[in-house]
Amino acid sequence: MSLIKILLLPILALCLISTQAARFDIVNRCSYTVWPAGIPRGGGRQLNSGQTWALDIPAGTSAARIWGRTGCKFDGSGRGSCQTGDCGGALSCSVSGRPPTTLAEYTLNGGNNLDYLDISVIDGFNMPMQFSSTSNGCNKVLTCRDSNCPDAYHQPNDVKTVTCPGGTNYRIVFCP
């Protein structure tokens, strides 16, 4: 019987860790419609001014991003383009050949039961964004507004990552 308990302990511990998912409340405070998108979870959707989208992200999600797009138009089959988010839109692509995109990047329960968070403007600034923690006693706020992004990293070698305990909930606000 004790051998069974020994074998089950790691499985039980893994189950406890994996239940520490996070909730992301994505809020549009812009005067215009935003189409937030996220990978690997979230996809994309229309978010009118004043609306909130609650997105549940499972623990262990890594190398994930959420960003906002504007001026999107879609055809009858669901294909579309946006002013911010593709090179064919109103904003030209940066030198890297990618569209300017303000990114909220995160890894949940990445190591030592910590969440890792940052804002990236490596490919240029496209939208004002605030990324903040809303629970678990973690009071972190990252802001990027009007191209003034002191909390964002601008070069691949920048270190602007902050951490929160695993299981913390977050808020992303467009046009804070």
C-alpha positions in Angstrom: 0.0 0.0 0.0 2.8 2.5 0.8 4.4 1.8 -2.6 1.1 2.9 -4.3 1.1 6.1 -2.2 4.6 6.8 -3.3 3.7 6.3 -6.9 0.6 8.5 -6.7 2.2 11.5 -4.9 3.9 12.9 -8.1 0.6 12.5 -10.0 -1.3 14.3 -7.2 1.2 17.1 -7.1 1.0 17.6 -10.9 -2.8 17.8 -10.6 -2.6 20.5 -8.0 -0.1 22.6 -10.0 -2.1 22.3 -13.2 -5.3 23.7 -11.5 -3.6 27.1 -11.1 -5.0 28.6 -14.3 -5.3 32.3 -14.8 -8.1 34.5 -16.0 -7.3 37.4 -18.4 -9.9 40.2 -18.5 -9.3 42.0 -21.8 -10.9 45.5 -21.7 -11.4 47.9 -24.6 -11.4 51.5 -23.3 -10.6 52.9 -26.7 -13.3 55.0 -28.5 -13.1 52.6 -31.4 -13.5 48.8 -31.9 -10.5 46.6 -31.2 -10.0 43.0 -32.4 -7.8 41.4 -29.7 -6.0 38.2 -30.7 -4.0 35.7 -28.7 -1.8 32.7 -29.3 -1.7 29.9 -28.4 -5.1 30.5 -26.8 -7.8 33.0 -27.4 -7.9 33.3 -31.2 -9.5 36.6 -31.9 -12.8 38.5 -31.6 -14.4 41.9 -31.9 -14.4 44.0 -28.8 -16.4 47.2 -29.1 -15.7 50.2 -27.0 -16.4 49.6 -23.3 -16.6 45.8 -23.7 -14.6 43.1 -21.8 -13.6 39.7 -22.9 -12.8 37.1 -20.1 -10.3 34.6 -21.3 -9.3 31.5 -19.2 -5.8 30.4 -19.8 -4.6 27.0 -18.5 -1.6 26.7 -16.2 1.6 25.8 -18.0 0.9 28.0 -21.0 4.2 29.3 -22.3 5.4 31.7 -25.0 1.9 33.2 -25.2 0.9 36.6 -26.5 -2.1 38.9 -26.7 -2.3 42.0 -28.9 -4.8 44.4 -30.3 -5.7 45.1 -33.9 -7.8 48.0 -35.3 -9.6 48.8 -38.6 -10.4 45.2 -39.4 -12.6 44.2 -42.3 -13.8 40.7 -43.0 -15.4 39.1 -46.1 -18.2 36.6 -46.1 -15.8 33.6 -45.5 -14.2 35.2 -42.4 -11.0 36.2 -44.0 -9.9 39.8 -43.3 -7.2 42.4 -42.8 -6.5 45.0 -40.2 -4.9 48.4 -40.2 -2.7 47.3 -37.3 -1.8 43.7 -37.5 -0.9 43.0 -41.2 1.5 44.6 -43.7 -1.3 45.5 -46.1 -3.0 47.8 -43.7 -2.7 51.6 -43.1 0.5 51.3 -41.0 3.6 50.3 -42.8 5.7 47.4 -41.6 8.8 48.0 -39.6 12.3 47.3 -40.8 11.9 43.6 -39.7 9.1 43.1 -42.2 6.6 42.6 -39.4 3.7 44.9 -38.6 4.0 47.2 -35.6 2.4 45.4 -32.7 2.3 46.1 -28.9 2.4 42.6 -27.3 1.4 41.4 -23.8 3.6 38.3 -23.5 3.4 35.8 -20.7 4.3 32.3 -19.4 2.1 30.8 -16.7 3.8 28.7 -14.0 7.0 28.9 -15.9 9.3 27.9 -13.0 9.2 28.0 -9.3 5.4 28.4 -9.6 5.9 31.9 -11.1 4.1 33.7 -14.0 6.4 35.7 -16.2 5.0 38.9 -17.9 6.2 41.6 -20.2 5.2 44.1 -22.9 7.1 44.0 -26.1 7.4 46.8 -28.7 10.3 45.2 -30.6 8.4 45.4 -33.9 7.0 48.9 -33.1 4.2 50.5 -31.2 0.6 50.2 -32.6 -1.8 50.5 -29.6 -1.8 51.9 -26.1 -1.9 48.9 -23.6 -1.7 48.3 -19.9 -1.0 44.8 -18.5 -1.6 44.4 -14.8 -2.1 41.7 -12.2 -5.5 41.7 -10.3 -5.2 39.0 -7.6 -2.9 37.0 -5.4 -1.3 40.1 -3.8 0.8 40.7 -6.9 0.7 44.4 -7.7 2.4 44.7 -11.1 1.5 47.2 -13.8 3.2 47.5 -17.2 2.1 50.4 -19.3 2.7 51.5 -22.9 0.9 54.6 -24.0 1.3 57.0 -26.9 4.6 55.4 -28.0 5.9 56.1 -24.4 6.6 52.6 -23.2 9.0 52.7 -20.3 7.9 49.3 -19.1 8.2 47.6 -22.5 11.3 46.0 -24.0 12.4 47.5 -27.3 15.4 45.3 -28.2 15.7 41.5 -28.0 18.4 41.8 -25.2 16.2 44.0 -23.0 15.2 42.5 -19.6 11.9 44.0 -18.6 10.1 40.8 -17.4 8.2 40.9 -14.1 6.9 37.9 -12.1 3.8 37.0 -10.1 2.9 33.9 -8.2 1.2 31.2 -10.2 -2.6 31.4 -10.2 -2.7 35.2 -10.4 -5.4 36.8 -12.6 -4.6 39.6 -15.1 -6.1 42.5 -16.9 -5.1 43.8 -20.3 -6.6 47.2 -21.1 -6.4 48.8 -24.5 -6.3 52.6 -24.4 -5.8 52.8 -20.6 
